[in-house]
Amino acid sequence: MWPEVERAKTENRHELVLGGNEITERLNKEGLDPGIFDLTGLNFLDVHETSLDAVPDQISKLSNLQSLVLHTNKLQDINKNITKLEKLKLLDLSRNQLNQVPEEIDNLSNIVTFNFNYNCLEVFPKLMKTQKLTVLDLSNNKLKAFPDICCQELSNLSEVKLGDNEIEAIPVEISNLPLVKVLELGKNKIKTVPGELADCTKLKVLDLKNNPISDRRLLKLIDQCRTKQIIDYVKAHCPKTKVKTPDQKSKNKTDNESDSDEGDFKHVIRVHYAKDNTRVVINESVKSVREFLVACLVSNVTFTEETFKKFIQIQNKLHETVCSKRNLATIATHDFNKLPPGNLEYTTLPPTELQIKPLNRTKVMTGAELFSRLQTEANNLRKEKKRNAYSGIHRYLYLIEGHPKYPCLLNSEGVVISFPPITNSEVSKIDVGTKTILVEVTSSESLHSCKVAMEALLKELVLLVTQDLEVTQVRTTDPQGTLKVVYPSKTDLKFEGGVIKTVMV
């Protein structure tokens, strides 16, 4: 056993740093000491400036690892077992000889920093699940295109370093990264800058030097390194992607409609851009209990007694299947016309302060009272039916049991209309006469889980009512007004099979 490894084992250390010529000589003679992978208490492992050319499969045994630093070695590929390190927050593989990064890298749901600079990467996999990612460094590679990271799931990204590559364009979806503060794109092949870049209002450092920018005035500003002036110029002079009017679309279809006319599809979902007065403000406190939420408005719905009954059954079915018994997500529907005008607020309240009139109940009660009542009902039902299992919403009590605060959605007057994952409020209950539905989906797992559940519901609804759906985007923001999510975006509601078409209008 290497002396450094033996010392770490004897002293129960949580950090191990190895590097330099002596380590390289050992690696060349005998390979990496397998004893390293018995140090399961390690949370920091650093092997740098050596001849290391492969990471053993046993790396997955280091389940407590939070930082893995392997810079300046001879690695040509990434062992996929690294992607099984669920607690990993920092992965530094800079200054190696990497040719590719496996798609499984997106499984590192707790990752905060990726550093892959100074490698040989020509492409980088799409990221969606790494929702805590804050820093991405892919500078000094051979990337041909801007990496597929401009999605709302990665809205926490604050530093994106892509300098010294072969990138030719900045995607218009860059506006999906509202918190980005550092964007380094120097030494690439970028000729134009989209107007959407000005939507990144938090930008403090913007490096576009040494690009063949065609706008000479903009190029001069870039050379003078004045980020604020660059952004102001982009806002004033660089066009955004234009949204065509219905008349224009009929003459010249957008890319989203080029495959086929609406008439070739049995069902159409028309997505209208967000109304200014429809917004959900998300309080910071929900991060500790049920962090994620997406919402949208579905209008011009016509139910019959039969289709309404089936719609309720569909929600129940989706809670069992797609939502994994509400463990992944919870769907809630509200009659939008029963809500007062103004913003909604998604926040938390102590069980004794949360007051709601639950679905199909006549009295207002606190969250604590409702929990106690449901527990009593569940116990009585078990005794009556002589079963050990709960039924109905009683089955979901364990999802909030023990929490000091409960998540809830409030209308503009401060009235609780939703208490996920347990129940909605009677005050916003939908019925057969409902014409406009506010749909909200919450999750403690991920934004992706919310979107999967929402897409499944909208798909079932358009098939059920056999009429085109009119869906209006709803924005979610933080209390300061910074955009977190707008749903559905252009990348959402992509259905296969040629039956349902989504059109942005």
TILOGU-451679 format. One line per field, with one value per residue (C-alpha): x negated, y negated, z. Coordinates in nm, 3 decimals, padded with zeros to 5 digits. Each point is the difference from the previous one (the first is absolute). Layout:
u <- c(X / ...)
v <- c(Y / ...)
w <- c(Z / ...)
This chain:
u <- c(00.000 / -00.130 / -00.106 / 00.244 / 00.286 / -00.101 / -00.020 / 00.346 / 00.140 / -00.166 / 00.099 / 00.344 / -00.064 / 00.265 / -00.247 / -00.271 / -00.233 / -00.249 / -00.217 / -00.342 / -00.289 / -00.013 / 00.367 / -00.059 / -00.284 / 00.223 / 00.280 / -00.236 / -00.124 / 00.310 / 00.301 / 00.226 / 00.007 / 00.333 / 00.002 / 00.123 / 00.341 / 00.035 / -00.007 / 00.377 / 00.003 / -00.187 / 00.181 / -00.298 / -00.233 / -00.269 / -00.235 / -00.175 / -00.305 / -00.065 / 00.002 / 00.346 / 00.168 / 00.305 / 00.231 / 00.075 / 00.360 / -00.035 / 00.039 / 00.372 / -00.082 / -00.085 / 00.367 / -00.069 / -00.223 / 00.097 / -00.309 / -00.193 / -00.304 / -00.191 / -00.156 / -00.321 / -00.014 / 00.016 / 00.370 / 00.155 / 00.348 / 00.222 / 00.087 / 00.382 / -00.018 / -00.091 / 00.359 / 00.121 / -00.152 / 00.330 / -00.151 / -00.255 / 00.000 / -00.331 / -00.149 / -00.328 / -00.134 / -00.183 / -00.328 / 00.042 / 00.048 / 00.376 / 00.169 / 00.354 / 00.219 / 00.266 / 00.367 / 00.027 / -00.186 / 00.345 / 00.084 / -00.215 / 00.298 / -00.199 / -00.285 / -00.083 / -00.321 / -00.115 / -00.353 / -00.100 / -00.229 / -00.307 / 00.119 / 00.091 / 00.380 / 00.188 / 00.347 / 00.151 / 00.311 / 00.331 / 00.051 / 00.342 / -00.019 / -00.303 / 00.226 / -00.243 / -00.276 / -00.149 / -00.333 / -00.071 / -00.351 / -00.051 / -00.259 / -00.295 / 00.163 / 00.117 / 00.373 / 00.176 / 00.324 / 00.123 / 00.075 / 00.366 / 00.035 / 00.241 / 00.301 / 00.202 / -00.104 / -00.352 / 00.116 / -00.256 / -00.296 / -00.200 / -00.333 / -00.028 / -00.354 / -00.030 / -00.297 / -00.248 / 00.225 / 00.154 / 00.354 / 00.177 / 00.320 / 00.159 / 00.344 / 00.304 / 00.090 / -00.282 / 00.278 / 00.098 / -00.305 / 00.117 / -00.259 / -00.311 / -00.258 / -00.307 / 00.014 / -00.337 / 00.008 / -00.329 / -00.200 / 00.288 / 00.164 / 00.304 / 00.117 / 00.325 / 00.147 / 00.371 / 00.215 / 00.101 / -00.341 / 00.125 / 00.255 / -00.288 / 00.030 / -00.244 / -00.297 / -00.308 / -00.271 / 00.056 / -00.304 / 00.051 / -00.352 / -00.171 / 00.320 / 00.079 / 00.292 / 00.150 / 00.139 / -00.300 / 00.146 / 00.071 / -00.346 / -00.151 / 00.196 / -00.108 / -00.366 / 00.039 / 00.137 / 00.302 / 00.260 / 00.281 / -00.048 / -00.010 / 00.329 / 00.162 / -00.109 / 00.125 / 00.334 / 00.036 / -00.145 / -00.008 / 00.332 / 00.177 / 00.165 / 00.323 / 00.334 / 00.217 / 00.364 / 00.264 / 00.026 / -00.373 / -00.001 / 00.258 / -00.228 / -00.333 / -00.003 / -00.252 / -00.240 / 00.231 / 00.281 / -00.198 / 00.063 / 00.372 / 00.308 / 00.222 / 00.260 / -00.221 / 00.023 / 00.299 / -00.068 / -00.173 / -00.128 / -00.042 / -00.237 / 00.053 / -00.277 / 00.019 / 00.239 / -00.161 / 00.252 / -00.034 / -00.304 / -00.097 / -00.247 / -00.207 / -00.122 / -00.349 / 00.142 / 00.145 / -00.351 / 00.004 / 00.323 / 00.127 / -00.216 / 00.127 / 00.315 / 00.128 / 00.341 / 00.206 / 00.352 / 00.227 / 00.292 / 00.310 / 00.053 / 00.345 / 00.083 / 00.297 / 00.097 / -00.172 / -00.322 / -00.031 / 00.026 / -00.263 / -00.230 / 00.004 / -00.074 / -00.292 / -00.156 / 00.031 / -00.156 / -00.292 / -00.066 / -00.040 / -00.210 / -00.195 / -00.013 / -00.103 / 00.269 / -00.071 / -00.361 / -00.129 / 00.269 / 00.352 / 00.255 / 00.252 / 00.275 / 00.191 / 00.289 / -00.190 / 00.316 / 00.054 / -00.333 / -00.036 / -00.227 / -00.367 / -00.306 / 00.000 / -00.257 / -00.162 / -00.137 / -00.002 / 00.192 / -00.016 / 00.266 / 00.191 / 00.005 / 00.089 / 00.377 / 00.186 / 00.349 / -00.091 / 00.170 / 00.345 / -00.001 / 00.218 / -00.227 / -00.330 / -00.269 / -00.370 / -00.257 / -00.057 / 00.373 / 00.034 / -00.297 / 00.145 / 00.346 / -00.136 / -00.205 / 00.308 / 00.208 / -00.273 / -00.020 / 00.378 / 00.009 / -00.271 / 00.190 / 00.330 / -00.140 / -00.257 / -00.282 / -00.348 / -00.018 / 00.130 / 00.234 / 00.076 / -00.204 / -00.074 / -00.276 / -00.202 / -00.021 / -00.350 / -00.125 / 00.049 / -00.022 / -00.249 / -00.057 / -00.008 / 00.160 / 00.243 / -00.012 / 00.300 / 00.120 / 00.177 / 00.223 / -00.053 / 00.209 / -00.215 / 00.255 / -00.149 / 00.124 / -00.242 / -00.172 / -00.227 / -00.034 / 00.323 / 00.293 / 00.139 / 00.240 / 00.376 / -00.010 / -00.170 / 00.148 / 00.065 / 00.337 / 00.179 / 00.058 / -00.367 / -00.127 / -00.354 / -00.220 / -00.309 / -00.221 / -00.288 / -00.243 / -00.240 / -00.289 / -00.266 / -00.216 / -00.057 / 00.142 / -00.017 / 00.242 / 00.247 / -00.021 / 00.044 / 00.315 / 00.138 / -00.063 / 00.175 / 00.304 / 00.028 / -00.036 / 00.280 / 00.219 / -00.026 / 00.078 / 00.295 / 00.182 / -00.064 / -00.048 / -00.306 / -00.145 / -00.090 / -00.286 / -00.144 / -00.347 / -00.042 / -00.320 / -00.152 / -00.239 / -00.178 / 00.130 / -00.237 / 00.160 / -00.285 / 00.139 / -00.036 / 00.222 / 00.250 / 00.221 / 00.050 / -00.311 / -00.085 / -00.181 / 00.296 / 00.298 / -00.182 / 00.230 / -00.088 / 00.230 / 00.136 / 00.330 / -00.054 / -00.169 / -00.119 / 00.007 / -00.134 / 00.235)
v <- c(00.000 / -00.346 / -00.194 / -00.286 / 00.248 / 00.185 / -00.330 / -00.103 / 00.337 / -00.004 / -00.359 / 00.037 / -00.298 / -00.134 / -00.147 / 00.159 / -00.194 / 00.177 / -00.154 / -00.057 / 00.204 / 00.254 / 00.092 / 00.024 / 00.249 / 00.215 / -00.011 / 00.109 / 00.293 / 00.131 / -00.209 / -00.188 / 00.140 / 00.191 / -00.082 / -00.347 / 00.143 / 00.148 / -00.353 / -00.031 / -00.298 / -00.218 / -00.312 / -00.156 / 00.189 / -00.178 / 00.182 / -00.261 / -00.044 / 00.372 / 00.259 / 00.125 / 00.116 / 00.183 / -00.014 / 00.345 / 00.122 / 00.010 / -00.379 / 00.061 / 00.138 / -00.353 / -00.080 / -00.297 / -00.180 / -00.364 / -00.123 / 00.197 / -00.182 / 00.175 / -00.288 / 00.016 / 00.374 / 00.224 / 00.091 / 00.057 / 00.100 / -00.022 / 00.315 / 00.005 / 00.119 / -00.357 / -00.092 / 00.227 / -00.226 / -00.151 / -00.247 / -00.144 / -00.381 / -00.071 / 00.189 / -00.134 / 00.186 / -00.293 / 00.034 / 00.358 / 00.153 / 00.059 / 00.056 / 00.041 / -00.027 / 00.269 / -00.102 / 00.154 / -00.303 / -00.159 / 00.246 / -00.196 / -00.182 / -00.169 / -00.127 / -00.369 / -00.033 / 00.173 / -00.078 / 00.157 / -00.273 / 00.083 / 00.328 / 00.114 / -00.009 / -00.066 / 00.051 / -00.008 / 00.192 / -00.170 / -00.091 / -00.015 / 00.187 / -00.185 / -00.272 / -00.118 / -00.061 / -00.344 / 00.006 / 00.167 / -00.036 / 00.142 / -00.249 / 00.101 / 00.295 / 00.061 / -00.057 / -00.067 / -00.124 / -00.165 / 00.286 / 00.094 / -00.162 / -00.288 / 00.152 / -00.119 / 00.304 / -00.150 / -00.345 / 00.001 / -00.021 / -00.311 / 00.063 / 00.141 / 00.010 / 00.097 / -00.201 / 00.131 / 00.243 / 00.007 / -00.112 / -00.186 / -00.126 / -00.097 / 00.166 / -00.224 / 00.225 / -00.167 / -00.201 / 00.321 / -00.059 / -00.310 / 00.029 / 00.025 / -00.251 / 00.111 / 00.096 / 00.057 / 00.056 / -00.153 / 00.160 / 00.170 / -00.046 / -00.206 / -00.254 / -00.131 / -00.047 / 00.071 / -00.262 / 00.261 / -00.041 / -00.329 / 00.199 / 00.131 / -00.296 / 00.133 / 00.005 / -00.161 / 00.150 / 00.051 / 00.100 / 00.008 / -00.104 / 00.150 / 00.097 / -00.103 / -00.222 / -00.160 / -00.308 / -00.236 / -00.225 / 00.303 / 00.136 / -00.325 / 00.022 / 00.362 / -00.093 / -00.265 / 00.257 / -00.202 / 00.259 / -00.244 / -00.195 / 00.325 / 00.115 / -00.341 / 00.008 / 00.356 / -00.097 / -00.298 / 00.129 / 00.382 / 00.155 / 00.271 / 00.298 / -00.143 / 00.154 / 00.002 / -00.098 / 00.258 / -00.167 / 00.025 / 00.361 / 00.097 / -00.137 / 00.109 / 00.267 / -00.008 / 00.285 / 00.141 / 00.032 / 00.101 / 00.371 / -00.009 / -00.223 / 00.003 / 00.176 / 00.307 / 00.054 / 00.127 / -00.232 / -00.335 / -00.176 / -00.372 / -00.164 / -00.371 / -00.211 / -00.084 / -00.270 / -00.266 / 00.045 / 00.379 / 00.081 / 00.231 / -00.148 / 00.271 / -00.059 / 00.118 / 00.208 / 00.266 / 00.131 / 00.187 / 00.191 / -00.006 / -00.219 / 00.031 / -00.131 / -00.056 / -00.135 / -00.092 / -00.108 / 00.217 / -00.196 / 00.059 / 00.341 / 00.155 / 00.291 / 00.231 / 00.192 / 00.304 / -00.170 / -00.189 / 00.325 / 00.156 / -00.302 / 00.047 / 00.369 / -00.093 / -00.216 / 00.286 / 00.240 / -00.232 / -00.040 / 00.378 / 00.042 / -00.297 / -00.171 / 00.324 / -00.023 / -00.374 / 00.072 / -00.164 / -00.263 / -00.112 / -00.146 / -00.260 / -00.162 / -00.320 / -00.193 / -00.313 / -00.209 / 00.065 / -00.165 / -00.375 / -00.186 / -00.032 / 00.212 / 00.336 / 00.081 / 00.338 / 00.007 / 00.194 / -00.043 / 00.173 / 00.274 / -00.202 / -00.315 / 00.153 / -00.029 / 00.171 / 00.111 / 00.343 / 00.152 / 00.142 / -00.130 / -00.273 / -00.156 / -00.185 / 00.175 / -00.035 / 00.227 / 00.164 / 00.061 / 00.144 / 00.230 / 00.123 / 00.044 / 00.199 / 00.220 / 00.077 / 00.075 / 00.225 / 00.198 / 00.037 / 00.119 / 00.256 / 00.139 / 00.002 / 00.173 / 00.201 / -00.107 / -00.126 / -00.238 / -00.357 / -00.107 / -00.330 / -00.308 / 00.157 / 00.194 / -00.316 / -00.123 / 00.141 / -00.247 / -00.294 / 00.175 / -00.167 / -00.311 / -00.322 / -00.184 / 00.103 / -00.115 / -00.193 / -00.213 / -00.326 / -00.217 / -00.377 / -00.044 / 00.242 / 00.285 / 00.350 / 00.168 / 00.294 / 00.208 / 00.238 / 00.293 / 00.047 / -00.199 / -00.306 / -00.253 / 00.007 / -00.371 / 00.060 / 00.342 / 00.076 / 00.135 / 00.093 / -00.370 / -00.102 / -00.172 / -00.103 / 00.229 / -00.104 / 00.309 / 00.009 / 00.285 / 00.015 / 00.230 / 00.047 / 00.187 / -00.215 / -00.248 / 00.276 / 00.212 / -00.290 / -00.036 / 00.371 / 00.009 / -00.320 / 00.127 / 00.328 / -00.186 / -00.235 / 00.291 / 00.192 / -00.312 / -00.083 / 00.361 / 00.002 / -00.317 / 00.059 / -00.371 / -00.220 / -00.126 / -00.363 / -00.006 / -00.324 / -00.009 / -00.080 / -00.149 / 00.091 / -00.250 / -00.063 / -00.282 / -00.246 / 00.075 / 00.207 / 00.260 / 00.361 / 00.188 / -00.077 / 00.293 / 00.126 / -00.124 / 00.068 / 00.318 / 00.146 / 00.205 / 00.193 / 00.292 / 00.299 / 00.199 / -00.279 / -00.029 / -00.314 / -00.317 / -00.292 / -00.346 / -00.324 / -00.286)
w <- c(00.000 / -00.088 / 00.312 / -00.079 / -00.028 / 00.317 / 00.190 / -00.124 / 00.110 / 00.343 / 00.077 / -00.157 / -00.225 / -00.235 / -00.249 / -00.212 / -00.231 / -00.227 / -00.270 / -00.148 / -00.135 / 00.283 / -00.047 / -00.377 / 00.056 / 00.221 / -00.255 / -00.278 / 00.208 / 00.176 / -00.092 / 00.240 / 00.356 / 00.028 / 00.372 / -00.094 / -00.078 / 00.347 / 00.145 / -00.026 / 00.236 / -00.249 / -00.112 / -00.185 / -00.237 / -00.201 / -00.240 / -00.214 / -00.225 / -00.044 / -00.277 / 00.102 / -00.322 / 00.134 / 00.303 / 00.145 / 00.024 / 00.379 / 00.004 / 00.054 / 00.349 / 00.117 / 00.053 / 00.231 / -00.246 / -00.051 / -00.188 / -00.260 / -00.139 / -00.279 / -00.189 / -00.204 / -00.062 / -00.310 / 00.004 / -00.343 / 00.114 / 00.308 / 00.191 / 00.015 / 00.360 / 00.091 / -00.092 / 00.282 / 00.267 / 00.112 / 00.250 / -00.241 / -00.012 / -00.176 / -00.293 / -00.136 / -00.304 / -00.152 / -00.188 / -00.112 / -00.346 / 00.008 / -00.336 / 00.130 / 00.308 / 00.060 / 00.001 / 00.347 / 00.136 / 00.020 / 00.282 / 00.246 / 00.147 / 00.281 / -00.215 / 00.041 / -00.206 / -00.318 / -00.123 / -00.333 / -00.132 / -00.209 / -00.151 / -00.352 / 00.017 / -00.325 / 00.149 / 00.346 / 00.113 / 00.074 / 00.366 / 00.168 / 00.332 / 00.137 / 00.133 / 00.270 / -00.253 / 00.052 / -00.187 / -00.335 / -00.144 / -00.350 / -00.115 / -00.217 / -00.173 / -00.360 / 00.041 / -00.330 / 00.157 / 00.317 / 00.245 / 00.051 / 00.340 / -00.067 / 00.168 / 00.296 / 00.203 / 00.018 / 00.108 / 00.287 / -00.239 / 00.084 / -00.178 / -00.353 / -00.136 / -00.367 / -00.118 / -00.258 / -00.185 / -00.351 / 00.092 / -00.282 / 00.165 / 00.330 / 00.027 / 00.049 / 00.293 / 00.195 / 00.168 / 00.183 / 00.223 / 00.190 / 00.279 / -00.217 / 00.120 / -00.195 / -00.368 / -00.165 / -00.376 / -00.111 / -00.284 / -00.181 / -00.345 / 00.100 / -00.258 / 00.147 / 00.347 / 00.061 / 00.170 / 00.258 / 00.161 / 00.145 / 00.203 / 00.212 / 00.233 / 00.261 / -00.239 / 00.155 / -00.220 / -00.373 / -00.207 / -00.377 / -00.101 / -00.304 / -00.180 / -00.361 / 00.108 / -00.313 / 00.182 / 00.020 / 00.270 / 00.217 / -00.072 / 00.127 / 00.325 / 00.042 / -00.041 / 00.267 / 00.249 / 00.112 / 00.090 / 00.084 / -00.322 / -00.198 / 00.150 / -00.055 / -00.364 / -00.048 / 00.150 / -00.231 / -00.326 / -00.010 / -00.110 / 00.194 / -00.164 / -00.136 / 00.089 / -00.311 / -00.004 / -00.101 / -00.344 / -00.052 / 00.113 / -00.258 / -00.273 / 00.138 / 00.268 / 00.284 / 00.055 / 00.268 / -00.257 / -00.306 / 00.026 / -00.062 / 00.009 / 00.307 / -00.208 / -00.027 / 00.376 / 00.192 / 00.292 / 00.041 / 00.313 / -00.064 / 00.246 / 00.067 / 00.148 / 00.370 / 00.113 / 00.218 / 00.281 / 00.031 / 00.211 / 00.284 / 00.250 / 00.164 / 00.353 / 00.094 / 00.287 / -00.231 / -00.074 / 00.330 / -00.069 / -00.359 / -00.218 / -00.357 / -00.169 / -00.353 / -00.099 / -00.305 / -00.095 / -00.214 / -00.144 / -00.213 / 00.157 / -00.043 / 00.229 / 00.001 / 00.312 / -00.146 / -00.114 / 00.329 / 00.196 / -00.225 / 00.044 / 00.377 / -00.053 / -00.227 / 00.275 / 00.248 / -00.248 / -00.075 / 00.374 / 00.019 / -00.315 / -00.136 / 00.341 / 00.174 / 00.270 / 00.041 / 00.093 / -00.319 / -00.057 / 00.090 / -00.241 / 00.113 / -00.209 / 00.080 / -00.155 / -00.104 / -00.010 / 00.372 / 00.085 / 00.066 / -00.244 / 00.090 / 00.064 / 00.174 / 00.266 / 00.059 / 00.354 / 00.329 / 00.324 / 00.339 / 00.032 / 00.260 / -00.218 / -00.335 / -00.041 / -00.282 / -00.088 / -00.140 / -00.303 / 00.076 / 00.359 / 00.147 / 00.261 / -00.005 / 00.203 / 00.066 / -00.160 / 00.338 / 00.047 / -00.349 / 00.054 / 00.330 / -00.153 / -00.293 / 00.233 / 00.210 / -00.309 / -00.136 / 00.325 / 00.010 / -00.360 / 00.066 / 00.296 / -00.187 / -00.306 / 00.195 / -00.226 / 00.075 / -00.295 / -00.016 / -00.280 / -00.175 / 00.087 / 00.338 / -00.175 / -00.053 / 00.358 / 00.042 / -00.265 / 00.240 / 00.336 / 00.232 / -00.212 / 00.207 / -00.294 / -00.272 / -00.364 / -00.127 / -00.290 / 00.090 / -00.216 / -00.016 / 00.317 / 00.200 / -00.005 / -00.026 / -00.320 / -00.003 / 00.264 / -00.195 / 00.001 / 00.201 / -00.136 / -00.178 / 00.145 / -00.043 / -00.087 / -00.337 / -00.074 / -00.367 / -00.113 / -00.321 / -00.075 / 00.028 / -00.315 / 00.099 / 00.210 / 00.189 / 00.017 / 00.246 / 00.044 / 00.294 / 00.082 / 00.264 / -00.252 / -00.309 / -00.247 / -00.259 / 00.207 / -00.001 / -00.376 / -00.066 / 00.210 / -00.157 / -00.352 / 00.080 / 00.133 / -00.299 / -00.238 / 00.171 / 00.012 / -00.370 / -00.086 / 00.240 / -00.104 / -00.373 / -00.063 / -00.042 / 00.327 / 00.062 / 00.251 / 00.140 / 00.150 / 00.369 / 00.134 / 00.334 / 00.156 / 00.325 / 00.227 / -00.173 / -00.336 / -00.147 / -00.240 / 00.114 / -00.247 / -00.273 / -00.096 / -00.261 / -00.180 / -00.363 / 00.100 / 00.192 / -00.119 / -00.271 / -00.078 / -00.215 / -00.225 / -00.221 / 00.190 / 00.211 / -00.124 / 00.213 / -00.156 / 00.152 / -00.088)
